[in-house]
């Protein structure tokens, strides 16, 4: 018996030692230091080094309980080494593999100096036990207040062979993380590893069968749960602190149970970021957008009604316009993406990427625009940073071959052999504008001014921006540092056009790709190409999540294609937009900054607003709802410009202590429209009732005027939700809600 007891003790000891070893490895390396415990004040930030715990902590002087930076006691808080990243690109989607060649996990902290002249705190030491050939790496970590409320940190090594660096921060199991730009799968990211690389969203994004088929057919463009057009290396913690990186290089945020691991990859890498302090999530959004930039109010004509997305040529557009006139449907603009012509591809209807008016498709263009102008209706177009060789591709009619012009001038991205880099989109290849070249920027700006603004367009979709290959050769710089910056610069270029033609108050463009500073550069975002489905992977629910999550990172004016975009159907099989989906998506979109339709890539397969009497009526009904919200929405636009706050908000922004409201499952998704309305979209087919959660308060149903009393605490209700009456609530006594209801009654909507 005793022998078995000894064996048991030995086995337990071995297991304990193994667990301890694994835990130590998971937490990173060890740290040694003889720097005495002390603290320093940098403006409003207090930095504390404890040599007893071997830990660095940072907090705001007015709130010592809230840690903005907290390293793990007795563990290293920086790491570096050499890594290679393999990027495989397919149609703008990237498969990423990280290969770590050598790593320096253990850290010494040798000195901490306050550099009074520069008002910065400087930490110096070494990373050691890297490899036999590289026993040590010197590092320097500095902290400096660069503007009120922004504590900047910089981690530097000064060595070309250091191609990745890490920072480790303590966390706890109950901490929640919001942000990271537009996230389409998860709005709270604890327990996830978030890659920060702008790319195509993909088709399916992990949805069973569809993603598999897409990956098989196009060898890797199906996407995954974290693929997004607009990632941002930025988070807001439920503990009311925020961190973001200024880096443009590819990075990852590993949000583990008890720690956060931030990794940046790149040549001669360094990490630069900022810590932010705030008293609320909205305070932190305001602080972050001081860096990212803020979105200006859209032109006043946007509030007049729907932006009608159509294609098909002059006669078809006039036909639909006549029907909308008869119904007195509020319309602010027609968005004619095929103004430059349409081509048929394996995925349906796509555009000729040669930026001149196709007068064969749109005869009598000027007369059509003149008729629209009499009704104060604008016309919008489409452009992207690609060019197609229209001559070799078989376009029948064109005045200029812009691809040939750009290639001859050396304005396109090239490969290592100095040949135009062919970037594949569905079944054709295109050249990508090299906007690191000043000549390219001026050339394409001139084209937009002459060929688009010059023919009367009041704005356009500024599509793409995510597909710069990581092995391309640029006029200036490296794709490793410019890939994520490309969408920012593409937006900047379009913004410059509007400014240079004097259209700042009257024109807009909408972007799908973005990065950290995109909010200060674009005029409007849209959420890209969702499937024409309800699902949480890449359908309606995913669009709602992208809309809500982007608001944490400054994407305050955003919207989606009503009904989704990506359709594929052959011999009666596949996916196409159903009527009920269009009806429900239209309802939610009336509470977005912009109410805009899209026919999708297979217009003839999809239900459209003009498909039958019911879709016309629904489209008209919620265009009127959109118009009725104009005055309130304008105030939200001003909040976005002045404070960075989003129009569509996550419940945590106003009800952070309501654990139910901030953790709603996908099938129960709800959002706030500003701070006055709770919107609970119907996100399943043929549903006439849905469960709604109302936080503490007395709430009025917009449609029925029924009172729901949850004044003691939040409660679930099952409410009627017929098509045309999505659950929308405002607090009893709210004048904005009362005014909306009165306007809808006057308009005959209620």
N, C-alpha and C positions, 0 to 999 in steps of 0.2 A: 504493500500500500504506500509506504513512504517513497519507494522508488518511483511510482507513478506520480506522486506529488512533486518530487524533484523534477521529473520530466516536464510536468505541467508548468512549474515555475520557470524552467529554462525556456520552454516554448513561449510562454507569456513575455519573458524578457526579450527574446529575439523579435517577437512581433512588435513590442513596444519600441525597440531600437529602430526597427525598420520604419515604423510609423513616424517616429521622430525625424529620421533622415528624410523621408518623403515630405514631411511638413516643412522642414528647413529648406529643402530644394524648392518647394512651392512658394515659400515666402521670399525667395531670393537669397543673396549672399549675406555674409556677416559684415559688421562694421566695427572698426577700431578707432579710437580717438582719445587724445589727451587734452583736447580743448576744454577748458573749464566751463561749467554751466553758466549761462548768462542770457540776457535778453537785450534787444535793440528796438528802438522806435524809428520807423521810417514813415514820416507823416502820420497817417492814421492807422498804420499797420504795425503790429508787435510781432517780432520774430524771437522765438525762444529755443535755445539749445540746451538740452538736458544731457549732461555727460553721464549721469547715473543710468538713465534709460537708453542713452545713445539714440535720441530721437529729436527731430526738428519739428516744431509746431509754429503755425502762423495764425493770428487772429486779428480782428479789428479791435481797436482800443476801446470801443464802446460796447463790445460784446465778447468777453473773454471765453464764454462757454461754447461759442460757435467756431469750430476750427476750419479755417480755409485751406490749410495744408497740415497734414499730420502724417509723419512717417511712422513706420512700424518699429516699436522699440527693439533695439539690438539687431536690426536688419538693415542692410544697405538700402539707400533710397535712390541711387543711380546705378546704371549698368550700361555697358557699351561693348562693342565688338565688331566683327566683320560678318555681314550677311549679304546674300545675293537674293534678289527677288525676281522671279520668273513671271512675266505677264503674257498671257496668251489672249489675244484679242480676236473676237468674232462678232462682226457687225456692231461694234461699239460696246459689246459686253466683254468683261475681262475675267479670266481665271487666274488667280494669284497663288503662287507657291513661294514660301519664304524658306530659304536654306541658310542656316546659321553655321558658319565655318569655325569661328572661335569667339569666345565670350569671356568677359571680365566681370565676374559677379561680386567679388569681395571689394569692400571700400574702406578707405581710410579718410578721416577728416582731420587735416593737419593744421588748418588755421582758419579763423573767421575774422575778417577785417571790415571795419566800417570806413569806407572811403568818403570822407566828409565833403570833399570838393565836388564829387559827382553824386553825392547823396545816395549811395548804393551800398549794400552789404555783399561782401565777397566771401564765398566759401571755396577753399582749395583743398585738394587732396589727391589721392591716387586710387585707381582700380588695379587690383593685382590678382596673381594666380590665373592669368589669362591662358598662357601656353608657354612652352619652353622658349620659343623665340620672342615672345612678347610678354615679359614678366610683369610690366607695369604700364599703365596709361595715366597721364596726368589729366585732371579735369578741373574746371572752374564753373561754379554755379553762383550766379549773381541775382540779387533782387533789387528792384528799383521802382519807385512810384513814378509812372510816366504821365499820368493824369489822375485827377481826383477819383478815388475808388478803384483804380487799376494798378495792381502790383504786378509788374512784369518780372518774369524769371527767364534766365538764359543759362543753358547748360552747353558748355563748349569743351572741345578736346584738342582742336588744332592739328589733327592728323588725318591724312588722306585715306589711311587704311581703316579708319573707323566709319563704318557705313550703316550702323544702326545704333540707337541710344534709347535708354529707357528711364522712366521715372516711376517709382513705386509710392503709392499713397495708401494710407489706412482707410478702410471702409468698415461698415458693419452690416449685418444681414437685413436690417430694416430700412437701409438707405435706398432711395429711389433715384433713378437718373432719367432726366428728360432732355430732349434736344437732338443733337447730331444731324441737324438739317431735316430734310424730308425723309422720314422713315415710314415705309409702307406696310411693314409687318408687325411692328411693336411700337407702342407709344411710350412705354416704360421699359428701360433696357437693362435693368439689373440682371446679372447672371449671363450676359451676352458679350461676345467679342465683336466689336463694331469696326469693320474696315472703312477707311475714309479715302475713297477713290471715286471720282465722278465717272459715271458710265451709264450706258443704256439700262433702263430698268429691267429689260428682258421680257420675254413672253411666257407667262405662266408663273415665274418666280417661285418655283417649288410646288405648284399645284400638280397633284398626281396625274400621270398620263400626259397632260398637255406639255409640261416642261420636258418630259422624256422625249416626246415626239419632236419638239422644237430642237432640242439638243442633238437629236439624231439627224434631223433634216438639215440643220445649219451648223452642226458641229460645235455647239456651245453657246448659243445666244438665248437660252431659256431664262437666265438670271437665277437669283436665289433670294432668300429672305432679307438680305442686306443690300442687294444691288439697288442703287438709287441714282437719279440724275443729279441730285443736289445734296451731297453729304457736307457736313460742316464739323470740323474737329472742336466741338463745343458741347458742354453739358451744363445743366442746372440740376443741382442736388436738392432733394427734399429737405436736407439739412440747411438750406438757404445759403449756399455758396455756389460759385460758378467758376469754371475753368475753361479756357480755350487756348488753342495753339495759333500762332501767327504763321507757322510753317505752311508751305504749299505742297511739300512732299507727301507721298503716301504714308499714312500712319494708321495705327490701330489703338482702340481703347478696349481693354479686357476688364470688364466690370465684375470681378469675382466677389465671392461672399464677404471676405474680410479685407480685400484690398482692391485697388484700381491700378492697372499696369498700362502706362502710356508708352507706346513705341513709335519712333519715327525712323524711316528708312531713307537713305540718300547718300550721295557722294560727299565725303568729308562732313558728315552730318553734325548738326547742332540742333538743339530744341529751344525754341522761343515761344513763350506763352504768357498768359496773364491770369491772375486770380482776381475775382470780383466779390465784393461784399454787398449784401442787400437785406432789406427787412421783409421782402416778399418775393415771390417768383416774378411778378411784374416789375419790381425794382431791378431785378437781375436782368430781365429782358431789356429794360431801358439802358442799363449800364453796358451790356454787351453791344447793343446797337449804336452806342457811341463810337465803337470801333468798326463794326460791320457796315455802318451806314443805315439810313432809314429810307423808307419808301414814301415818295411824295404822293399827295392826293391825285387820283386819276382825273382826266379832263371832265368837266361838268356834263358833257353830252353822254357820258357813259350811263348816267342815272336815268336817261330817257327810256331805257328798255333793253330788250335782248340784243345781243350781238349774234346775228344769224349766220351760222357757218354753212356755206353752200359751195357747190361746184357744179359745172355742167354747161356753162356758157350763157350768153346774154339772154336768149329767149327763155331758157328755163328759169333763170333768176328773176326775170320780169314776171313770169307766170306766177311764181310763188309770192313775189312782192305784191302783185295785184290781189291775191287771196288774203294776204295779211292786212292790206289796206281795207278790204271789205270788212274784215273782222275787227278793225281798229286795234290790232295788236300793237302794243308799244315796242318800237324797234329803234335802237340807237345806231346800229351799223350793220352792214353786210360784210362778212369776212369771206373773201373769195380766194381760197388758197391756190386755186388752179389758174390764177390770172396769167401765169407764164406757160400754161399748157399742161396736159395730162398724158401720162403714158401708162400702159398696162404692163404689170409685172406678175410674178408668181404669187404675190400677196395681194393683188387687187389693183386699185387705182393709186398711182403715185404721180409725182410731179416731175416736170422737166427742170432740172436744176441749171437753168440758163436764164439769167434774171432780166428778161425783157417781155413785154406784153405780147401774148399770143392773140393777134387780131383776127385770126381765122376762128378761134374759139369765142372771142369776145368782140364781134363787130359792133360798131356804134357805141364804143366804150364811153366816149365823151358825152353822148346824149343820155346814156344810162346814168352816169354820175351826176349830170345836170338835173335829171328828174329826182334823184335821191336827195340832192342838195336842197331842192325846194321844200322838202319835208324835213330838212335838218338831219338827214341820215348820212353817216359817213361810210366810206368803203375802205376796208383793210385788206392787206395782201399777205404775202409769205416770202421769206428768204431764209437761207441757211449758209453756212460757211463752206459748202461743197460746190463743185462745178463738174458737170458732165460734158464729155465731148459729144455734142449733139450731132456732129457730122457722122462720126463713126457709129453712133448709137441709132441712127436712122430717123431722126426728127425731120419731118417733111418740110417745114417752113421755119426759117430763122434769119435774122438780120446779122447777128454777131455770134461767133463761137467763142464764148468767154473763157472756156477751158483752154483753148489754143492760145488765146491772148495771154492768159495768166501764166501758162507753162512757158511760153516764149520769153516772158519777162522775168522768170524765176520767182514767181510769187506763190508757188504751191509747196507744200511739205514734200520733202524728198527722202529717199532711202539712202543707205550707205553707199550706193553706187551712183548717187546724184541723179537718180531717175525719179520722176513723179511717183510718189507712194500711192499705189492703187488701194483705196479703202472700199471694201465691198459692202453694199447695202442691198439686201435681198438678192436679185440676180444681175446687178450691174455694179460697176466700180466707178468711183469718183475721186477727184483730187480735192484735197483739203487746203484751204487758204492758210498760208503761214503768216499769222498776224503778229509774229515777233518782228517781222520786217516792216518798217515804216512805210515803204513804198506799197506794200500789199494793202495796208490799212487805208491809205489815201485812194488807191485804185478802186477798192470795193465801196468805199464811202461815196465816191463820185458816181458809181453805178447806181447805188441806192437812191442818191439824190436825183439823178437824171431819169432813171428808168422806173422808179417807184413813186417818190414824192412828186416828180415831174409830171406824172400822169394822173395825179389827184389822190393818191392814197394818203389816208390820215393815220396810218399805222400798219403794223404787220406782226405776224408771228416770226420771231427770231429763233428758229428751230436749231436743234443739235448743239454741238459744242463739247461732247463727251468723248469723242472717238480718237483723239490724238494718240497714235501708236507710240509705245514706250521705246521702240527701237528706231524711230524716225530721226531725221537730221533737220534741225531748225536753222533759220538765219542767225538766231541769237539764243544762246542758252541750251538747256537740256530738257527733254521731255520729262525727266524725273522731277524737275521743279516747275515745269510749265504745264503739265497735263491738267492739274487741278485749277491752274490759273487761267487756262484757255477760256472756260465759260465766263469768267469775270471780264476778260479782255474783249470777248465777243460782245458782251452786253455793253461794255464801255464804248466800243466802236459804234454800236447802234445808237447809244445815248448821244454821242458826239454828233451824229447825223442830225438828230432832232434839234439839238441845240444850234447847230450851224445853219439850219434852214429856218430858225426862229419859231419852231413848233412846240416849245416846252409846255405851253398851256393847252394846246389843242391836239397833240399827237401822243400816241403810245405804241409800245411794242411789248410782246409777252414772250418770256423765256421759259424753257423747261430745265436747262442745265444751270448749275450754279455752284458756288463755293462760299467761303466765309464772308467775303465782302460784296457779294452779288446784290444784297438788298439796297445798297447805296448806289448801284449802277443801273439796274433794270427798272422798268416802270411797273411791271406786272409779271407774276409767275403763273405758269399753269403746270399741271401735275404729270404731263406726259401721256403715254399711250397705254391706258389700262385695257384689259380684256372687256368685252361686252358681256360681262357676267356679274353675278352678285358677290362672288367669293372674297374671302379675306386674303387670298394670295396675291391676286392681280386684278380683282374686279372692283365693284362699287365700294365694298368695305375698305379695301386697300386705299382707294382714292380718298375716302374720308379720313383714314389714319394719316396719310401723307399731308392732307390739308391741315389737320389739327396739330400734328407734331412739328411741322415747319415753323409754326408760330413762335416756338421757344427760341429759334435761331434767327429771328428777324424777318422771316418770310411772311410778312404781314398781309400782303395783298396777293391772294392766290386763288386758283379755281381749277376745275377739271372740265374735260369734254363731257357734256351731258350725254349719258348713255354709254360712255366708253368709246374706244377707238378700234382695238385690234379684233378683227373678224377673220375667221378662215372657215370656208365652207366649200365642199366639193361633192358633187353627186348627192346633195341633200344631207351630207354628214359634216359635222364640225360645229362651230359656234357662230351665231349671229345674234344681233340685238333683238331681244323680245320686247313686245309692247309694254308689258308691265314694268320692265326694268327702266325703259325710257321715262315712263310716267313718274316713277319714284325718284329717279335721279334728278329730274326736272324740279321736283318739289324741294329737294335739299339745296339745289343750286341757287334758288331764289334768295337764300340766306348766305351766299358767298359774295365776295366783292364784285364779281362779274358773272352774268348769266349768259353763257355762250354755248351754242350747239356745235356739233361736229358730225358729219355724215359717216365718218369712219373710212377705213381703207377699202371696204366693199359696200358702197352706198346702196346698191340695189338689193343687198341681202339683209339690210338692217331696217328696223322700224325707225322712221324719221318723224319729226314733228308734223310733216305734211302728209303722212301716210294715210290717215283717215280722220274722220270727224272728231273722234275722241282725243287723238294725239294733238290735233290743232287746238282743241278746246283747252287741253291741259297746258300746252305751251303758252297759250294766250293768258290763261288764268294766272300762271306763276310769273309771267312777265309783268302782269299788273301788281302782283305781290312785291316783286322786285322794285317797281317804280314807287309803290306806297312806302317802301323802306328808305327812300332816297335821302330824306333829311337826316334820319338817324345814321344811315350808312356814311354820309358825308362827315359826320362828327367822328365816326370810327376811323375814317381816312385821316382826319386831322390828328387823332391820337396816334396813329401809325407814324405820321410824319414827325410829330413832336416828341413821342415817347417810345416809339418802336413797337407798340403793342399790336398784336394781330387782330384782324376783324373776327376771325373764327378762333375760338379759344378752348383750350383744354379745361375741364372742370377744376383741375388743381390750381389754376390761376386765380380763382375766386373762392373756391371751397376746399382749401388745402387740408382741412381737418376732417372732412367727410370721407371716411375710408371707403365707403361704398361708391360714392360718386366718382372718385378718382381712379377706381379700379374696375370699371364696367367691362364685361366681356364683349367680344366682337359683336355678337348677335344682339347686344343691348347698347350699342354705341350711341352716344349722345354728345352734343357739343354746345358751347355757349356762343351766341351771336352777340359780340360785345359783352356787356355785363347785364343786359336787360332781358335776354331771351334764352330759354333752354329749347333746343331743337333735338328731336328724337326721330331721325329718319327711319322709314320702314326699309329694311335691308334683306327682305326675303320675299319670294314670289307669292303673289295672290294671298297676301295677309291683310286682313281688315281690322285687326286689333293688335296691339303690342303692349308689352310691359314697359313702363316708364318709371324711372327713379326721380323723385323730386326731393331736393334737400330741404332742410328746415326752413319753413316759411309758409305763406299762404299764396297759392299759385292759381292763376286763371288760365283756362284753356282758350287759346286764341279763337278757335272756331265755334265752340259751343258756349263760351262765356261761363262755363261751370267752374266753381271754386273747389280746389283741392287743398285741404288743410293738413299740412304736415308741420305745424308750428312748433311742436315739441321736439321732433327729430325727423330726419329724412325717412321717407316711406316709398315702397313700391306700389304702383297702381297699374291695373290693366285698363287701357283706354281704347275707345273706338278710334280707328285710323283708316277710314275708307280712302280710296284714291282721291286726291284733291284736298285732303285734310290731314297732313302729317302732324303728329303731335308737336305742338309749339306752345310754350307757356311763358307767362310773365308774372311778376309778383303783383299781388293785389295792391292797388294804389299807384302802380307805375304809370306815369303819364305817357311815356313812350309807347307802352303796350296799348293803352286806351286809345291813343291817337291812331295807331296802326289799325286797330279793329274798326274804328270809325271810318277810316279811309277805305278799307276793304268793303265795308257795308255800302258806302257811297259809290264805289266802283262796281258794285254788283257781284263781288267775289264771295261775300258772305250774305 
